[in-house]
């Protein structure tokens, strides 16, 4: 006599999804589900740990290696903790509503265990199940997946709790039934086919960058005469490109104005700082004090140079703006090197400068002249900002005399 077996049960991780093609769906899942579904990429590159891993875990690591780049000792790996910090600040409302992470792009290297009928007729919303041991790989935004693992492993280090993370929903898209070549192609398309956003445009959108905030406040505060009216410099600010157009009405780029804010804040060392480093305050200076001081100082400085700006002279070149910022740093009150300047002394140094875009003033300082006599200011702030600062601060030097027409 034999005993009857129970009806087959649907095993695996269940997800509620909506299809957008026959082999791909979108949806959201709880963070604990993501952690269970997609192992930590960092752990999967730990050869010692993999020696003691289960067979499915080792297979998962092998499949991942076919479609993903390595994390260890790479720029991608270095970005995991900053990304985790960014997410943590978002979850704790420190970014307000202005933060976002893209959906996680997952590839199931196996078939789905089960697909339900429509939950609500006509909506295409269904339940699916991923069977235990299936290899699910993040073929895009893997850094974000790694950051979620870091948060989940040690939430208290980021000011979070496991209870708070349990309530998080992570948007995702999931592909299945694809071969390795197709998964690799998705990786390529997501990472190569898209056009990168221009740095100047991206910077103009960053509302948390302190030096960009200061640059915008200065542009709002400075008033220039235009057609008999006083108009804010903001109206003449190029925010979408790092270069002024020959036929445009813009007088200065946001990137150049921000560079001036950076070098005014930090002095010469500001020329080599990353955006994150530029937002760090000098010793003993608060964000509030720096913002007030730079806004007042740079607004007064640019107002005194209104005519050179209005004529699109050399003053608006990034290298010249950076050099002016280095000189202005000596009048901030927190400079620790060089001769301290009063505002009047700073303005006096600038008043004697010939700002016309002519080789006899700027060749070899902030620009270079080609064989045809055409002057090019394309060297950039990092290349020429220091020379400009020396010429401004040392009137009796070779370059100091040159830019003053002597």
Buried (B, 14 or more C-beta within 10 A) or exposed (E): EEEEEEEEEEEBBBBBBEBEEEBBBEBBBBBBBBBBBBBBBBBBBEEEBBEEBEEEBBBBBEBBEBBBEEBEEEEBBEBBBEBBBBBBBBBEEEBEEEBEBEBBBBBBBBEBBBEBEEEEEEEEBBBBBBBEEBBBBBBBBBBBBBBBBBBBEEBEEBEBEEEBBEEBEBEBBBBBBBEEEBBBBBBEEBEEEEEEEEEBBEBBEBEEBBBBBBBBBBBBBBBBEBEEEEEBBBEBBBBEBBBBEEEEEBBBBBBBBBBBBBBBBBBBBBBEBEBEEBBEBBEEBEEEBBBEBBBBBBBBBBBBBBEBBEBBBBBBBBBBBBBBBBBBBBBBEBBEEBEEBEBEEBBEBBEEBBBBBBBEBBBBBBBBBEEEEEBEBEBBBEBBBBBBBBBBBBBEEEBBEBBBEE
